[in-house]
């Protein structure tokens, strides 16, 4: 097992709205989550981490591998990219190969990650969209139960176990999925948790098709058509 020379050191916090750079253009098999605004926001947060040589990194819910690629470029010695989708893992392999970056794709979820850890850096763009219907294979890349926390709750509960002392966790999700609850859960487990950065964006096709449900559930105001994305940073 590779060990880090020193703990990951977070850079200065930027808990304010930021201008998003374009999401990366990556190879993507049909059905794999497309890199978009949340992808770009999380990548910007990774750029603020000082990743020491020898770091072990995890990209949970990797999709196309966008964040795994960022971690590898930033100097992480080993990068594990986890996803339940076999098409996602094939996309990761293609994207890593075309860029000459070493990434280990593996089919799995949080339970798999706990068996592989602990890590110096963990990043996650998990499903977080509130859904009125049960999640199915075609929607599991974004749907996360009626409150959007089907994946966020277990991830926050196990965050400390995933991290080595001094390690850092970055999670991106929408304010529709209760950012305050994520912060409370992370802090209650002894982590130093803060909002790293935010971005306001218009509703995409999924949320635009669910405004009636979101309004009835009290998750948005009547007529609201903008959401705020947030990256949380937690350090052990």
Secondary structure as UniProt FT lines:
FT   STRAND          9..10
FT   TURN            30..31
FT   HELIX           37..47
FT   STRAND          49..50
FT   TURN            53..54
FT   STRAND          56..60
FT   TURN            63..65
FT   HELIX           66..73
FT   TURN            74..75
FT   STRAND          78..83
FT   HELIX           86..99
FT   STRAND          104..107
FT   HELIX           110..116
FT   STRAND          119..124
FT   HELIX           137..139
FT   TURN            140..142
FT   TURN            146..147
FT   TURN            150..151
FT   HELIX           152..162
FT   STRAND          163..174
FT   HELIX           175..177
FT   HELIX           179..188
FT   TURN            189..190
FT   STRAND          192..202
FT   HELIX           205..208
FT   TURN            209..210
FT   HELIX           211..216
FT   TURN            217..218
FT   TURN            222..223
FT   STRAND          226..235
//
